[in-house]
């Protein structure tokens, strides 16, 4: 195993993959449990702790796709990367759409037109986690333009990131928590300003490049760590506070572009970059990290099947103390997803597209 792998990026992928599974398990009964119950507070704790999962995936992608040393032609972007995402979407979206029909058929139950229509809609829109493929394909498509921005100079990149933070993170939060009149006014102004190019997750994509490209000194890293901890605590406490006010789970600060999640995600990226970049790893450990990292895409795609299977088997994360059973259940799903991905990678030709 070659040492020149970007190990901290591999470890970030692995961590983000586990975090997604933990998030989906912790969110399983989050909207039905009482917001005043201990179970809900535990779920809120885990939900708040791993909101960095999707932003980290995006930042790692941006780190590589916007690398100035990397040669990326339009042809390569579309015929290698976007094609892979498209094939993965078609395969997995079909699998998740057909699964309910197959379950109905296997139980010798009739399949009516409404179920068939729902399967078609599900195939086109994708399972709940496949939104990520639509999003990442869009970022790949605008990569040539983003490279022109970030390769110009550091100041241009900083300015772009500032616009992203203001208009994709801060302003939407203000609008969301404003009175109806202010919300309407803000929305009209924003529609006129038309800042769409800096909305969505493009800020994370560029931030991954920026953090990997420009050195951050020790004092600034400690400051970012402090902001990250503050971001996590704010997500947890503000979600609890807003939810208890209404009696229902409030997702305002769970949004991936919430300022609190932005701070948390940047801190996690910088922490892994600082701690794991300049270490010596044994060939065996490098091999394990490499295999897990290379399987992370497939594990992300397959894990809802594993979750659904365990639910069908009445194996829940809340059989006893949720504080311990949620992460243990996530670990079980992680291991099963890894083993199934290894099996899928043995399929010739298409394995590189669907895993």
C-alpha positions in Angstrom: 0.0 0.0 0.0 1.4 3.3 -1.0 2.0 6.0 1.6 1.0 8.9 -0.7 -2.7 8.3 -0.2 -4.4 11.3 1.4 -5.1 9.4 4.6 -7.0 12.1 6.5 -9.5 12.3 3.5 -10.0 8.5 3.7 -10.6 8.7 7.4 -13.1 11.6 6.9 -15.0 9.5 4.3 -15.2 6.5 6.7 -16.2 8.7 9.7 -18.8 10.5 7.6 -20.2 7.2 6.4 -20.7 6.0 9.9 -22.1 9.4 10.9 -24.8 9.1 8.2 -25.9 5.8 9.5 -25.9 7.0 13.1 -27.9 10.0 12.0 -30.6 8.0 10.2 -30.9 5.7 13.2 -31.1 8.5 15.7 -33.7 10.3 13.5 -35.8 7.1 13.2 -38.3 8.0 16.0 -37.2 11.6 16.6 -40.4 13.1 15.1 -42.7 10.8 17.0 -41.2 10.6 20.5 -42.1 13.3 23.1 -39.7 16.2 23.0 -39.8 16.1 26.8 -38.7 12.5 27.0 -35.2 11.2 27.8 -35.2 9.2 24.6 -35.8 12.3 22.5 -33.0 14.2 24.2 -30.6 11.3 23.5 -31.7 11.3 19.8 -31.3 15.0 19.7 -27.8 14.6 21.1 -26.7 12.2 18.4 -28.5 14.1 15.7 -26.7 17.2 16.7 -23.3 15.5 17.0 -23.2 14.1 13.5 -24.7 16.8 11.3 -21.3 17.2 9.8 -21.7 13.9 7.8 -23.0 15.2 4.5 -20.9 18.5 4.5 -17.8 16.4 5.1 -18.6 14.2 2.0 -19.0 17.4 0.0 -15.8 19.0 1.3 -13.7 16.0 0.6 -15.0 16.0 -3.0 -14.3 19.7 -3.4 -10.8 19.1 -2.0 -10.0 16.7 -4.9 -12.0 18.2 -7.7 -10.7 21.7 -7.2 -7.1 20.6 -6.7 -5.0 22.8 -9.0 -2.6 19.9 -9.6 -5.5 17.8 -11.0 -6.2 17.7 -14.7 -10.0 17.7 -15.1 -11.4 18.1 -18.7 -15.1 18.5 -19.4 -15.0 15.1 -21.0 -13.6 13.5 -17.9 -16.1 15.2 -15.6 -19.0 13.9 -17.6 -17.9 10.5 -18.9 -16.2 9.4 -15.7 -17.7 11.1 -12.7 -21.2 12.3 -13.6 -21.7 9.1 -15.6 -20.8 7.0 -12.5 -23.3 9.1 -10.4 -26.0 8.7 -13.0 -25.6 4.9 -13.2 -25.5 4.6 -9.4 -28.7 6.6 -9.2 -30.5 4.5 -11.8 -29.5 1.2 -10.3 -30.2 2.1 -6.6 -33.3 4.1 -7.3 -34.7 1.2 -9.3 -33.8 -1.2 -6.5 -35.4 0.9 -3.8 -38.5 1.6 -5.9 -39.0 -2.1 -6.8 -38.4 -3.4 -3.3 -41.9 -2.7 -1.9 -43.4 -4.4 -5.0 -41.2 -7.4 -4.5 -42.1 -7.6 -0.8 -45.8 -7.4 -1.8 -45.3 -10.2 -4.4 -43.3 -12.4 -2.1 -46.1 -12.2 0.5 -48.6 -13.3 -2.2 -50.4 -9.9 -2.0 -51.9 -8.1 -5.0 -50.0 -5.2 -6.6 -52.4 -2.5 -7.7 -51.9 0.5 -10.0 -51.4 3.0 -7.1 -48.4 0.9 -5.9 -47.0 0.8 -9.4 -47.4 4.5 -9.8 -45.7 5.1 -6.5 -42.8 2.9 -7.6 -42.4 5.0 -10.8 -42.5 8.3 -8.8 -40.0 6.8 -6.3 -37.7 5.8 -9.1 -37.7 9.3 -10.6 -37.2 11.2 -7.4 -35.0 8.6 -5.7 -35.0 7.1 -2.2 -34.7 9.6 0.7 -30.9 9.4 0.7 -30.3 9.5 -3.0 -30.8 13.3 -3.1 -27.1 13.4 -2.5 -26.4 12.0 -6.0 -28.5 14.8 -7.7 -26.6 17.4 -5.6 -23.1 16.0 -6.2 -23.7 15.7 -9.9 -24.7 19.3 -10.0 -21.5 20.3 -8.2 -19.4 18.2 -10.6 -21.1 20.0 -13.5 -20.1 23.5 -12.3 -16.6 22.4 -11.3 -14.9 24.0 -14.3 -16.3 27.4 -13.3 -15.4 26.9 -9.6 -11.9 26.1 -10.6 -11.6 29.4 -12.4 -12.6 31.2 -9.2 -10.5 29.3 -6.7 -7.4 29.0 -8.9 -7.3 32.8 -9.4 -6.1 33.8 -5.9 -6.8 33.2 -2.2 -8.7 36.5 -1.8 -11.2 35.5 -4.6 -11.8 32.2 -2.8 -12.3 33.9 0.5 -14.8 36.4 -1.0 -16.7 33.5 -2.6 -16.9 31.6 0.7 -18.1 34.8 2.5 -20.9 35.2 0.0 -21.8 31.5 0.5 -21.9 31.8 4.3 -24.0 35.0 4.2 -26.6 33.9 1.5 -26.7 30.1 2.0 -26.4 30.0 5.7 -27.0 33.2 7.7 -29.8 34.9 5.6 -31.9 31.7 5.2 -31.8 31.3 9.0 -32.9 35.0 9.5 -35.7 34.5 7.0 -36.8 31.3 8.6 -37.1 32.8 12.1 -38.6 36.2 11.0 -42.1 37.4 11.3 -44.4 36.7 8.2 -44.0 40.3 7.0 -40.2 40.3 7.3 -40.0 36.9 5.7 -42.1 38.0 2.7 -39.9 41.1 2.4 -36.7 39.1 2.6 -37.9 36.6 0.0 -38.8 39.4 -2.4 -35.4 41.0 -2.0 -33.5 37.7 -2.4 -35.5 36.8 -5.5 -34.5 40.1 -7.0 -30.8 39.8 -5.9 -30.7 36.2 -7.4 -27.6 34.9 -5.5 -28.3 31.3 -6.7 -24.6 30.6 -7.6 -23.6 30.8 -4.0 -26.5 28.9 -2.6 -26.9 25.3 -1.8 -23.8 23.2 -0.9 -21.4 24.9 -3.2 -19.8 26.6 -0.2 -18.8 23.3 1.3 -17.3 22.2 -2.0 -15.1 25.3 -2.2 -14.3 25.2 1.5 -12.9 21.7 1.2 -10.4 23.1 -1.4 -9.6 26.1 0.6 -8.9 24.3 3.9 -6.7 21.7 2.1 -4.9 24.3 0.0 -4.0 27.0 2.5 -2.1 26.4 5.8 -3.9 27.2 9.1 -1.6 27.9 12.1 -2.0 26.4 15.5 -3.9 29.3 17.1 -6.4 29.5 14.3 -7.0 25.7 14.4 -7.7 25.9 18.2 -10.1 28.8 17.5 -11.9 26.7 14.8 -12.1 23.8 17.2 -13.7 26.0 19.8 -16.2 27.3 17.2 -16.9 23.7 16.2 -17.8 22.7 19.8 -19.9 25.8 20.1 -21.7 24.9 16.9 -22.5 21.4 18.2 -23.7 22.7 21.5 -25.8 25.4 19.9 -27.4 22.9 17.5 -28.3 20.6 20.4 -29.5 23.3 22.8 -31.3 25.5 20.3 -33.1 22.5 18.8 -34.1 21.4 22.3 -35.3 24.9 23.2 -37.3 25.5 20.0 -38.8 22.0 20.1 -40.0 22.4 23.7 -41.6 25.7 22.9 -43.8 24.1 20.3 -44.0 20.5 21.6 -42.7 19.2 18.2 -39.2 18.5 16.9 -37.8 21.7 15.3 -35.3 21.1 12.5 -34.2 24.7 12.0 -30.6 24.1 13.3 -30.4 20.6 11.8 -30.2 22.0 8.3 -26.8 21.2 6.7 -26.3 24.9 5.9 -27.2 26.1 9.4 -24.4 28.3 10.7 -24.0 26.0 13.7 -23.5 23.0 11.4 -21.1 25.0 9.2 -18.9 25.7 12.2 -19.0 22.1 13.3 -18.2 20.7 9.8 -15.2 23.0 9.3 -13.8 22.1 12.7 -14.1 18.3 12.0 -12.4 18.7 8.6 -9.5 20.8 10.1 -9.2 18.4 13.0 -8.7 15.3 10.8 -6.4 17.2 8.5 -4.2 18.3 11.4 -4.2 15.1 13.4 -3.9 12.4 10.7 -1.9 14.1 7.9 1.6 13.6 9.0 1.6 10.2 10.7 3.2 7.0 9.7 0.9 4.1 9.1 1.7 0.4 8.8 1.0 -1.2 5.5 -1.8 -3.3 7.0 -3.5 -0.3 8.6 -3.2 1.6 5.3 -4.8 -1.3 3.5 -7.8 -1.4 5.9 -8.3 2.4 5.7 -8.1 2.3 1.9 -10.6 -0.6 1.6 -13.1 1.1 4.0 -12.7 4.4 2.2 -13.2 2.9 -1.2 -16.3 1.2 0.0 -17.8 4.3 1.6 -19.9 5.2 -1.5 -21.4 1.8 -1.8 -22.0 1.7 2.0 -23.9 5.0 1.8 -26.0 3.7 -1.0 -26.9 0.3 0.5 -27.4 1.1 4.2 -31.1 2.0 4.1 -31.7 -1.6 2.8 -29.9 -2.9 5.9 -32.0 -0.5 8.2 -35.2 -1.7 6.5 -34.3 -5.3 7.0 -33.6 -4.9 10.7 -36.8 -3.0 11.1 -38.7 -5.9 9.4 -36.9 -8.2 11.9 -38.1 -6.0 14.8 -34.5 -5.2 15.7 -34.7 -1.6 16.9 -32.1 0.8 18.3 -34.3 1.6 21.2 -34.8 -1.8 22.8 -33.0 -0.6 25.9 -30.9 2.5 26.8 -30.8 4.5 23.6 -27.6 6.2 24.6 -25.7 2.9 24.0 -28.0 1.0 21.6 -28.1 3.8 18.9 -24.3 3.8 18.3 -24.2 0.0 18.6 -27.0 -0.4 16.1 -25.2 2.1 13.8 -22.0 0.0 14.1 -24.0 -3.1 13.2 -25.4 -1.4 10.1 -22.0 -0.1 9.2 -20.4 -3.6 9.3 -23.3 -5.2 7.3 -23.2 -2.4 4.7 -19.4 -2.9 4.4 -19.7 -6.7 3.9 -22.5 -6.3 1.3 -20.5 -3.6 -0.6 -17.5 -6.0 -0.7 -19.8 -8.6 -2.3 -21.2 -6.1 -4.8 -17.7 -5.0 -5.8 -17.2 -8.5 -7.1 -19.8 -7.9 -9.9 -17.9 -7.4 -13.1 -18.1 -4.2 -15.2 -20.8 -2.4 -13.2 -19.3 -2.7 -9.7 -17.2 0.4 -10.1 -20.4 2.4 -10.9 -22.8 1.1 -8.2 -20.4 1.0 -5.3 
